[in-house]
Amino acid sequence: MSTSHNFPTDLDIYPSKPTLDAFTPSSADVLQVLRVQEDAIREYGIAGRIWEAAYALNAYLHPTGDVLYDPPFTLELSGNRLIELGSGTGMNAVLLDALLDPGRDVLYATDLPEVCPLLNQTLNSSKSVRVRPLAWGDATHALAIQTELDDQPLTHILCSDLVYFPHLLAPLLRSLIQLTSPSFGDPQIIISYRVRSLPKETPFWTAFGLWFEFAPVLTRSHSGWQRFGAELPDPTFVFVARRRKHSREWPVPDSDAALLSGVGAHGTHTPKCDDTFETLLFMSLGSES
Protein backbone atom coordinates (compact mmCIF):
# COMPACT_ATOMS: atom_id res chain seq x y z
CA MET A 1 0.00 0.00 0.00
CA SER A 2 1.37 3.42 -0.87
CA THR A 3 0.75 7.04 -0.09
CA SER A 4 -1.49 7.26 -3.17
CA HIS A 5 -4.30 5.76 -1.07
CA ASN A 6 -4.25 8.88 1.09
CA PHE A 7 -3.94 11.24 -1.89
CA PRO A 8 -6.43 10.01 -4.50
CA THR A 9 -6.89 11.97 -7.72
CA ASP A 10 -8.86 15.21 -7.29
CA LEU A 11 -8.70 15.04 -3.49
CA ASP A 12 -10.79 17.92 -2.12
CA ILE A 13 -11.55 17.52 1.58
CA TYR A 14 -11.92 19.88 4.51
CA PRO A 15 -11.71 19.54 8.31
CA SER A 16 -14.78 17.97 9.88
CA LYS A 17 -16.81 19.06 12.88
CA PRO A 18 -18.83 16.91 15.29
CA THR A 19 -22.48 16.56 14.27
CA LEU A 20 -23.49 14.23 17.09
CA ASP A 21 -24.83 15.68 20.34
CA ALA A 22 -23.50 12.67 22.26
CA PHE A 23 -19.93 13.56 21.26
CA THR A 24 -18.35 16.02 23.65
CA PRO A 25 -14.58 16.60 23.44
CA SER A 26 -13.39 15.69 26.92
CA SER A 27 -9.76 16.73 26.88
CA ALA A 28 -7.40 19.39 25.61
CA ASP A 29 -5.70 16.71 23.52
CA VAL A 30 -8.91 15.98 21.60
CA LEU A 31 -9.56 19.67 21.02
CA GLN A 32 -6.03 20.01 19.68
CA VAL A 33 -6.60 17.13 17.23
CA LEU A 34 -9.76 18.83 15.98
CA ARG A 35 -7.88 22.10 15.47
CA VAL A 36 -4.90 20.72 13.53
CA GLN A 37 -6.89 18.87 10.85
CA GLU A 38 -6.15 21.44 8.14
CA ASP A 39 -2.38 21.03 8.45
CA ALA A 40 -2.72 17.25 8.82
CA ILE A 41 -4.82 17.01 5.65
CA ARG A 42 -2.23 18.99 3.73
CA GLU A 43 0.58 16.64 4.81
CA TYR A 44 -1.22 13.30 5.18
CA GLY A 45 -4.26 13.60 2.90
CA ILE A 46 -7.23 11.42 3.83
CA ALA A 47 -5.46 10.18 6.97
CA GLY A 48 -5.28 13.75 8.30
CA ARG A 49 -9.05 14.26 8.41
CA ILE A 50 -11.34 13.12 11.20
CA TRP A 51 -14.07 11.28 9.33
CA GLU A 52 -17.67 11.49 10.48
CA ALA A 53 -18.07 7.96 11.83
CA ALA A 54 -15.19 8.62 14.24
CA TYR A 55 -17.43 10.91 16.26
CA ALA A 56 -20.02 8.14 16.57
CA LEU A 57 -17.36 5.67 17.71
CA ASN A 58 -16.06 8.08 20.33
CA ALA A 59 -19.56 8.77 21.64
CA TYR A 60 -20.03 5.01 22.02
CA LEU A 61 -16.69 4.43 23.74
CA HIS A 62 -17.09 7.41 26.07
CA PRO A 63 -20.81 7.95 26.86
CA THR A 64 -21.79 11.15 28.61
CA GLY A 65 -24.61 11.94 31.01
CA ASP A 66 -27.40 9.38 31.13
CA VAL A 67 -26.77 7.94 27.65
CA LEU A 68 -27.22 4.16 27.53
CA TYR A 69 -26.02 1.75 24.85
CA ASP A 70 -26.84 -1.88 24.15
CA PRO A 71 -24.40 -3.51 24.21
CA PRO A 72 -22.26 -1.07 26.21
CA PHE A 73 -18.53 -0.77 25.60
CA THR A 74 -16.74 -2.69 28.35
CA LEU A 75 -13.14 -3.33 29.28
CA GLU A 76 -11.80 -6.51 30.87
CA LEU A 77 -10.83 -6.12 34.54
CA SER A 78 -7.93 -8.53 34.03
CA GLY A 79 -6.34 -6.39 31.32
CA ASN A 80 -6.93 -5.35 27.73
CA ARG A 81 -5.03 -5.53 24.48
CA LEU A 82 -6.74 -3.34 21.90
CA ILE A 83 -5.82 -2.55 18.32
CA GLU A 84 -7.22 0.20 16.13
CA LEU A 85 -6.93 -0.11 12.36
CA GLY A 86 -6.51 3.03 10.28
CA SER A 87 -6.00 5.28 13.30
CA GLY A 88 -5.33 8.36 11.16
CA THR A 89 -5.20 11.47 13.35
CA GLY A 90 -5.31 9.40 16.54
CA MET A 91 -8.45 11.01 17.98
CA ASN A 92 -9.98 7.66 18.90
CA ALA A 93 -6.75 6.62 20.60
CA VAL A 94 -6.57 9.86 22.59
CA LEU A 95 -10.01 9.28 24.06
CA LEU A 96 -9.36 5.60 24.71
CA ASP A 97 -6.08 6.36 26.45
CA ALA A 98 -8.05 8.22 29.12
CA LEU A 99 -10.05 5.04 29.83
CA LEU A 100 -7.10 2.65 30.04
CA ASP A 101 -4.88 1.65 32.94
CA PRO A 102 -1.21 2.03 31.87
CA GLY A 103 -0.19 -0.79 34.18
CA ARG A 104 -2.74 -3.20 32.75
CA ASP A 105 -3.85 -2.15 29.27
CA VAL A 106 -2.22 -1.53 25.88
CA LEU A 107 -3.77 0.04 22.78
CA TYR A 108 -2.00 -0.38 19.45
CA ALA A 109 -2.80 2.59 17.20
CA THR A 110 -1.96 1.50 13.66
CA ASP A 111 -1.87 2.92 10.17
CA LEU A 112 0.36 2.98 7.10
CA PRO A 113 4.05 3.48 7.94
CA GLU A 114 3.99 6.97 6.41
CA VAL A 115 1.07 7.98 8.68
CA CYS A 116 2.73 6.80 11.90
CA PRO A 117 4.59 10.12 12.37
CA LEU A 118 1.20 11.86 12.62
CA LEU A 119 0.10 9.34 15.24
CA ASN A 120 3.33 9.75 17.17
CA GLN A 121 2.84 13.50 17.18
CA THR A 122 -0.70 13.17 18.52
CA LEU A 123 0.01 10.43 21.04
CA ASN A 124 3.45 11.38 22.32
CA SER A 125 2.14 11.90 25.86
CA SER A 126 -0.11 8.83 25.95
CA LYS A 127 0.61 6.28 28.65
CA SER A 128 -1.12 3.18 27.24
CA VAL A 129 -0.83 3.66 23.47
CA ARG A 130 1.82 2.21 21.16
CA VAL A 131 1.99 3.40 17.56
CA ARG A 132 2.72 0.62 15.09
CA PRO A 133 2.59 0.25 11.28
CA LEU A 134 -0.12 -2.01 9.93
CA ALA A 135 -1.06 -1.82 6.28
CA TRP A 136 -4.27 -3.75 5.69
CA GLY A 137 -3.61 -7.22 4.41
CA ASP A 138 0.08 -7.07 5.39
CA ALA A 139 0.78 -10.30 7.27
CA THR A 140 4.29 -9.17 8.24
CA HIS A 141 2.97 -6.11 10.08
CA ALA A 142 0.33 -8.21 11.86
CA LEU A 143 2.84 -10.86 12.90
CA ALA A 144 5.13 -8.18 14.37
CA ILE A 145 2.28 -7.06 16.61
CA GLN A 146 1.49 -10.67 17.50
CA THR A 147 5.09 -11.13 18.64
CA GLU A 148 4.85 -7.98 20.75
CA LEU A 149 1.64 -9.24 22.37
CA ASP A 150 3.74 -12.07 23.85
CA ASP A 151 0.84 -14.56 24.03
CA GLN A 152 -1.55 -11.98 25.50
CA PRO A 153 -4.84 -12.24 23.53
CA LEU A 154 -6.38 -9.28 21.78
CA THR A 155 -9.58 -8.15 23.50
CA HIS A 156 -10.84 -5.49 21.08
CA ILE A 157 -10.40 -4.40 17.46
CA LEU A 158 -11.58 -0.88 16.59
CA CYS A 159 -12.42 0.38 13.11
CA SER A 160 -13.77 3.82 12.29
CA ASP A 161 -14.89 4.88 8.80
CA LEU A 162 -12.68 2.34 7.03
CA VAL A 163 -15.18 0.91 4.53
CA TYR A 164 -14.91 3.17 1.49
CA PHE A 165 -12.42 2.49 -1.34
CA PRO A 166 -13.38 -0.73 -3.21
CA HIS A 167 -9.76 -1.79 -3.74
CA LEU A 168 -9.13 -1.68 0.03
CA LEU A 169 -12.14 -3.75 1.10
CA ALA A 170 -10.48 -7.15 0.68
CA PRO A 171 -7.22 -6.11 2.42
CA LEU A 172 -9.29 -4.74 5.34
CA LEU A 173 -11.26 -7.99 5.61
CA ARG A 174 -8.04 -9.99 5.34
CA SER A 175 -6.55 -8.09 8.30
CA LEU A 176 -9.70 -8.63 10.37
CA ILE A 177 -9.59 -12.36 9.62
CA GLN A 178 -5.91 -12.56 10.57
CA LEU A 179 -6.33 -10.53 13.78
CA THR A 180 -9.13 -12.87 14.91
CA SER A 181 -7.24 -16.08 14.14
CA PRO A 182 -6.57 -18.41 17.11
CA SER A 183 -3.08 -16.99 17.66
CA PHE A 184 -4.61 -13.56 18.42
CA GLY A 185 -7.49 -14.74 20.61
CA ASP A 186 -11.20 -13.95 20.23
CA PRO A 187 -11.42 -10.15 20.25
CA GLN A 188 -14.62 -8.15 20.00
CA ILE A 189 -14.72 -5.99 16.87
CA ILE A 190 -16.30 -2.54 16.97
CA ILE A 191 -16.88 -0.94 13.57
CA SER A 192 -18.20 2.58 13.15
CA TYR A 193 -19.51 3.01 9.62
CA ARG A 194 -21.15 5.78 7.63
CA VAL A 195 -22.93 4.84 4.42
CA ARG A 196 -21.53 6.74 1.45
CA SER A 197 -21.97 4.48 -1.58
CA LEU A 198 -23.88 1.26 -1.02
CA PRO A 199 -23.00 -0.26 -4.42
CA LYS A 200 -19.29 0.15 -3.62
CA GLU A 201 -19.45 -0.77 0.07
CA THR A 202 -21.97 -3.63 0.22
CA PRO A 203 -19.50 -6.25 -1.15
CA PHE A 204 -17.45 -5.80 2.02
CA TRP A 205 -20.43 -6.50 4.26
CA THR A 206 -21.69 -9.49 2.28
CA ALA A 207 -18.24 -11.07 2.67
CA PHE A 208 -17.67 -9.85 6.25
CA GLY A 209 -20.91 -11.48 7.40
CA LEU A 210 -19.71 -14.89 6.23
CA TRP A 211 -16.81 -14.77 8.68
CA PHE A 212 -18.29 -12.66 11.49
CA GLU A 213 -21.54 -12.34 13.40
CA PHE A 214 -22.47 -8.69 13.86
CA ALA A 215 -25.30 -6.45 15.06
CA PRO A 216 -25.83 -2.68 15.44
CA VAL A 217 -25.47 -0.88 18.75
CA LEU A 218 -28.73 0.50 20.14
CA THR A 219 -29.22 3.59 22.30
CA ARG A 220 -32.09 4.58 24.56
CA SER A 221 -33.89 7.86 23.94
CA HIS A 222 -37.10 9.42 25.23
CA SER A 223 -39.04 7.28 22.75
CA GLY A 224 -37.34 4.02 23.70
CA TRP A 225 -34.52 2.02 22.17
CA GLN A 226 -33.37 2.82 18.65
CA ARG A 227 -30.33 2.25 16.48
CA PHE A 228 -27.42 4.41 17.56
CA GLY A 229 -26.72 6.86 14.75
CA ALA A 230 -30.33 6.97 13.54
CA GLU A 231 -30.51 10.68 14.37
CA LEU A 232 -27.67 11.58 12.00
CA PRO A 233 -28.45 12.99 8.53
CA ASP A 234 -26.50 10.22 6.77
CA PRO A 235 -27.02 6.54 7.69
CA THR A 236 -24.44 5.72 10.36
CA PHE A 237 -23.95 2.47 12.26
CA VAL A 238 -21.78 1.20 15.07
CA PHE A 239 -21.53 -2.57 14.73
CA VAL A 240 -20.29 -5.04 17.33
CA ALA A 241 -18.94 -8.26 15.84
CA ARG A 242 -17.33 -11.59 16.73
CA ARG A 243 -15.63 -14.18 14.57
CA ARG A 244 -17.86 -17.11 13.65
CA LYS A 245 -16.35 -20.05 15.55
CA HIS A 246 -16.37 -22.56 12.69
CA SER A 247 -14.76 -20.00 10.37
CA ARG A 248 -11.41 -20.51 12.08
CA GLU A 249 -11.12 -23.79 10.19
CA TRP A 250 -11.88 -22.32 6.77
CA PRO A 251 -9.21 -21.66 4.13
CA VAL A 252 -8.56 -17.99 3.39
CA PRO A 253 -8.03 -17.46 -0.35
CA ASP A 254 -4.98 -15.53 -1.51
CA SER A 255 -6.96 -13.69 -4.18
CA ASP A 256 -8.72 -10.51 -3.03
CA ALA A 257 -11.48 -11.04 -5.58
CA ALA A 258 -12.05 -14.57 -4.31
CA LEU A 259 -12.14 -13.40 -0.69
CA LEU A 260 -14.80 -10.77 -1.42
CA SER A 261 -16.85 -13.26 -3.43
CA GLY A 262 -17.06 -15.65 -0.48
CA VAL A 263 -14.60 -18.29 -1.63
CA GLY A 264 -13.28 -20.21 1.38
CA ALA A 265 -16.26 -19.41 3.60
CA HIS A 266 -18.10 -22.48 4.90
CA GLY A 267 -15.01 -24.44 3.91
CA THR A 268 -15.86 -24.49 0.20
CA HIS A 269 -14.36 -22.93 -2.90
CA THR A 270 -17.65 -21.70 -4.36
CA PRO A 271 -18.73 -18.02 -4.27
CA LYS A 272 -21.34 -17.08 -1.68
CA CYS A 273 -22.56 -14.06 0.28
CA ASP A 274 -24.22 -13.15 3.58
CA ASP A 275 -27.35 -11.00 3.79
CA THR A 276 -27.03 -9.76 7.40
CA PHE A 277 -26.08 -6.24 6.36
CA GLU A 278 -28.81 -5.88 3.77
CA THR A 279 -31.39 -7.13 6.29
CA LEU A 280 -30.18 -4.72 8.99
CA LEU A 281 -30.12 -1.85 6.53
CA PHE A 282 -33.66 -2.58 5.34
CA MET A 283 -34.99 -2.89 8.90
CA SER A 284 -33.17 0.22 10.14
CA LEU A 285 -34.05 2.52 7.29
CA GLY A 286 -37.60 1.21 7.15
CA SER A 287 -38.23 1.90 10.84
CA GLU A 288 -36.73 5.39 10.58
CA SER A 289 -38.62 6.55 7.50
C-alpha positions as CSV (number, residue, x, y, z in Angstrom):
1,M,0.0,0.0,0.0
2,S,1.4,3.4,-0.9
3,T,0.8,7.0,-0.1
4,S,-1.5,7.3,-3.2
5,H,-4.3,5.8,-1.1
6,N,-4.2,8.9,1.1
7,F,-3.9,11.2,-1.9
8,P,-6.4,10.0,-4.5
9,T,-6.9,12.0,-7.7
10,D,-8.9,15.2,-7.3
11,L,-8.7,15.0,-3.5
12,D,-10.8,17.9,-2.1
13,I,-11.6,17.5,1.6
14,Y,-11.9,19.9,4.5
15,P,-11.7,19.5,8.3
16,S,-14.8,18.0,9.9
17,K,-16.8,19.1,12.9
18,P,-18.8,16.9,15.3
19,T,-22.5,16.6,14.3
20,L,-23.5,14.2,17.1
21,D,-24.8,15.7,20.3
22,A,-23.5,12.7,22.3
23,F,-19.9,13.6,21.3
24,T,-18.3,16.0,23.6
25,P,-14.6,16.6,23.4
26,S,-13.4,15.7,26.9
27,S,-9.8,16.7,26.9
28,A,-7.4,19.4,25.6
29,D,-5.7,16.7,23.5
30,V,-8.9,16.0,21.6
31,L,-9.6,19.7,21.0
32,Q,-6.0,20.0,19.7
33,V,-6.6,17.1,17.2
34,L,-9.8,18.8,16.0
35,R,-7.9,22.1,15.5
36,V,-4.9,20.7,13.5
37,Q,-6.9,18.9,10.9
38,E,-6.2,21.4,8.1
39,D,-2.4,21.0,8.5
40,A,-2.7,17.3,8.8
41,I,-4.8,17.0,5.7
42,R,-2.2,19.0,3.7
43,E,0.6,16.6,4.8
44,Y,-1.2,13.3,5.2
45,G,-4.3,13.6,2.9
46,I,-7.2,11.4,3.8
47,A,-5.5,10.2,7.0
48,G,-5.3,13.7,8.3
49,R,-9.0,14.3,8.4
50,I,-11.3,13.1,11.2
51,W,-14.1,11.3,9.3
52,E,-17.7,11.5,10.5
53,A,-18.1,8.0,11.8
54,A,-15.2,8.6,14.2
55,Y,-17.4,10.9,16.3
56,A,-20.0,8.1,16.6
57,L,-17.4,5.7,17.7
58,N,-16.1,8.1,20.3
59,A,-19.6,8.8,21.6
60,Y,-20.0,5.0,22.0
61,L,-16.7,4.4,23.7
62,H,-17.1,7.4,26.1
63,P,-20.8,7.9,26.9
64,T,-21.8,11.2,28.6
65,G,-24.6,11.9,31.0
66,D,-27.4,9.4,31.1
67,V,-26.8,7.9,27.7
68,L,-27.2,4.2,27.5
69,Y,-26.0,1.8,24.9
70,D,-26.8,-1.9,24.2
71,P,-24.4,-3.5,24.2
72,P,-22.3,-1.1,26.2
73,F,-18.5,-0.8,25.6
74,T,-16.7,-2.7,28.3
75,L,-13.1,-3.3,29.3
76,E,-11.8,-6.5,30.9
77,L,-10.8,-6.1,34.5
78,S,-7.9,-8.5,34.0
79,G,-6.3,-6.4,31.3
80,N,-6.9,-5.4,27.7
81,R,-5.0,-5.5,24.5
82,L,-6.7,-3.3,21.9
83,I,-5.8,-2.6,18.3
84,E,-7.2,0.2,16.1
85,L,-6.9,-0.1,12.4
86,G,-6.5,3.0,10.3
87,S,-6.0,5.3,13.3
88,G,-5.3,8.4,11.2
89,T,-5.2,11.5,13.4
90,G,-5.3,9.4,16.5
91,M,-8.4,11.0,18.0
92,N,-10.0,7.7,18.9
93,A,-6.8,6.6,20.6
94,V,-6.6,9.9,22.6
95,L,-10.0,9.3,24.1
96,L,-9.4,5.6,24.7
97,D,-6.1,6.4,26.4
98,A,-8.0,8.2,29.1
99,L,-10.0,5.0,29.8
100,L,-7.1,2.7,30.0
101,D,-4.9,1.6,32.9
102,P,-1.2,2.0,31.9
103,G,-0.2,-0.8,34.2
104,R,-2.7,-3.2,32.7
105,D,-3.8,-2.2,29.3
106,V,-2.2,-1.5,25.9
107,L,-3.8,0.0,22.8
108,Y,-2.0,-0.4,19.4
109,A,-2.8,2.6,17.2
110,T,-2.0,1.5,13.7
111,D,-1.9,2.9,10.2
112,L,0.4,3.0,7.1
113,P,4.1,3.5,7.9
114,E,4.0,7.0,6.4
115,V,1.1,8.0,8.7
116,C,2.7,6.8,11.9
117,P,4.6,10.1,12.4
118,L,1.2,11.9,12.6
119,L,0.1,9.3,15.2
120,N,3.3,9.7,17.2
121,Q,2.8,13.5,17.2
122,T,-0.7,13.2,18.5
123,L,0.0,10.4,21.0
124,N,3.5,11.4,22.3
125,S,2.1,11.9,25.9
126,S,-0.1,8.8,26.0
127,K,0.6,6.3,28.6
128,S,-1.1,3.2,27.2
129,V,-0.8,3.7,23.5
130,R,1.8,2.2,21.2
131,V,2.0,3.4,17.6
132,R,2.7,0.6,15.1
133,P,2.6,0.3,11.3
134,L,-0.1,-2.0,9.9
135,A,-1.1,-1.8,6.3
136,W,-4.3,-3.7,5.7
137,G,-3.6,-7.2,4.4
138,D,0.1,-7.1,5.4
139,A,0.8,-10.3,7.3
140,T,4.3,-9.2,8.2
141,H,3.0,-6.1,10.1
142,A,0.3,-8.2,11.9
143,L,2.8,-10.9,12.9
144,A,5.1,-8.2,14.4
145,I,2.3,-7.1,16.6
146,Q,1.5,-10.7,17.5
147,T,5.1,-11.1,18.6
148,E,4.8,-8.0,20.7
149,L,1.6,-9.2,22.4
150,D,3.7,-12.1,23.9
151,D,0.8,-14.6,24.0
152,Q,-1.6,-12.0,25.5
153,P,-4.8,-12.2,23.5
154,L,-6.4,-9.3,21.8
155,T,-9.6,-8.2,23.5
156,H,-10.8,-5.5,21.1
157,I,-10.4,-4.4,17.5
158,L,-11.6,-0.9,16.6
159,C,-12.4,0.4,13.1
160,S,-13.8,3.8,12.3
161,D,-14.9,4.9,8.8
162,L,-12.7,2.3,7.0
163,V,-15.2,0.9,4.5
164,Y,-14.9,3.2,1.5
165,F,-12.4,2.5,-1.3
166,P,-13.4,-0.7,-3.2
167,H,-9.8,-1.8,-3.7
168,L,-9.1,-1.7,0.0
169,L,-12.1,-3.7,1.1
170,A,-10.5,-7.1,0.7
171,P,-7.2,-6.1,2.4
172,L,-9.3,-4.7,5.3
173,L,-11.3,-8.0,5.6
174,R,-8.0,-10.0,5.3
175,S,-6.5,-8.1,8.3
176,L,-9.7,-8.6,10.4
177,I,-9.6,-12.4,9.6
178,Q,-5.9,-12.6,10.6
179,L,-6.3,-10.5,13.8
180,T,-9.1,-12.9,14.9
181,S,-7.2,-16.1,14.1
182,P,-6.6,-18.4,17.1
183,S,-3.1,-17.0,17.7
184,F,-4.6,-13.6,18.4
185,G,-7.5,-14.7,20.6
186,D,-11.2,-14.0,20.2
187,P,-11.4,-10.1,20.3
188,Q,-14.6,-8.1,20.0
189,I,-14.7,-6.0,16.9
190,I,-16.3,-2.5,17.0
191,I,-16.9,-0.9,13.6
192,S,-18.2,2.6,13.2
193,Y,-19.5,3.0,9.6
194,R,-21.1,5.8,7.6
195,V,-22.9,4.8,4.4
196,R,-21.5,6.7,1.4
197,S,-22.0,4.5,-1.6
198,L,-23.9,1.3,-1.0
199,P,-23.0,-0.3,-4.4
200,K,-19.3,0.1,-3.6
201,E,-19.4,-0.8,0.1
202,T,-22.0,-3.6,0.2
203,P,-19.5,-6.2,-1.2
204,F,-17.4,-5.8,2.0
205,W,-20.4,-6.5,4.3
206,T,-21.7,-9.5,2.3
207,A,-18.2,-11.1,2.7
208,F,-17.7,-9.9,6.3
209,G,-20.9,-11.5,7.4
210,L,-19.7,-14.9,6.2
211,W,-16.8,-14.8,8.7
212,F,-18.3,-12.7,11.5
213,E,-21.5,-12.3,13.4
214,F,-22.5,-8.7,13.9
215,A,-25.3,-6.4,15.1
216,P,-25.8,-2.7,15.4
217,V,-25.5,-0.9,18.7
218,L,-28.7,0.5,20.1
219,T,-29.2,3.6,22.3
220,R,-32.1,4.6,24.6
221,S,-33.9,7.9,23.9
222,H,-37.1,9.4,25.2
223,S,-39.0,7.3,22.8
224,G,-37.3,4.0,23.7
225,W,-34.5,2.0,22.2
226,Q,-33.4,2.8,18.7
227,R,-30.3,2.3,16.5
228,F,-27.4,4.4,17.6
229,G,-26.7,6.9,14.7
230,A,-30.3,7.0,13.5
231,E,-30.5,10.7,14.4
232,L,-27.7,11.6,12.0
233,P,-28.4,13.0,8.5
234,D,-26.5,10.2,6.8
235,P,-27.0,6.5,7.7
236,T,-24.4,5.7,10.4
237,F,-23.9,2.5,12.3
238,V,-21.8,1.2,15.1
239,F,-21.5,-2.6,14.7
240,V,-20.3,-5.0,17.3
241,A,-18.9,-8.3,15.8
242,R,-17.3,-11.6,16.7
243,R,-15.6,-14.2,14.6
244,R,-17.9,-17.1,13.7
245,K,-16.4,-20.0,15.5
246,H,-16.4,-22.6,12.7
247,S,-14.8,-20.0,10.4
248,R,-11.4,-20.5,12.1
249,E,-11.1,-23.8,10.2
250,W,-11.9,-22.3,6.8
251,P,-9.2,-21.7,4.1
252,V,-8.6,-18.0,3.4
253,P,-8.0,-17.5,-0.4
254,D,-5.0,-15.5,-1.5
255,S,-7.0,-13.7,-4.2
256,D,-8.7,-10.5,-3.0
257,A,-11.5,-11.0,-5.6
258,A,-12.1,-14.6,-4.3
259,L,-12.1,-13.4,-0.7
260,L,-14.8,-10.8,-1.4
261,S,-16.8,-13.3,-3.4
262,G,-17.1,-15.7,-0.5
263,V,-14.6,-18.3,-1.6
264,G,-13.3,-20.2,1.4
265,A,-16.3,-19.4,3.6
266,H,-18.1,-22.5,4.9
267,G,-15.0,-24.4,3.9
268,T,-15.9,-24.5,0.2
269,H,-14.4,-22.9,-2.9
270,T,-17.6,-21.7,-4.4
271,P,-18.7,-18.0,-4.3
272,K,-21.3,-17.1,-1.7
273,C,-22.6,-14.1,0.3
274,D,-24.2,-13.2,3.6
275,D,-27.4,-11.0,3.8
276,T,-27.0,-9.8,7.4
277,F,-26.1,-6.2,6.4
278,E,-28.8,-5.9,3.8
279,T,-31.4,-7.1,6.3
280,L,-30.2,-4.7,9.0
281,L,-30.1,-1.8,6.5
282,F,-33.7,-2.6,5.3
283,M,-35.0,-2.9,8.9
284,S,-33.2,0.2,10.1
285,L,-34.0,2.5,7.3
286,G,-37.6,1.2,7.2
287,S,-38.2,1.9,10.8
288,E,-36.7,5.4,10.6
289,S,-38.6,6.5,7.5
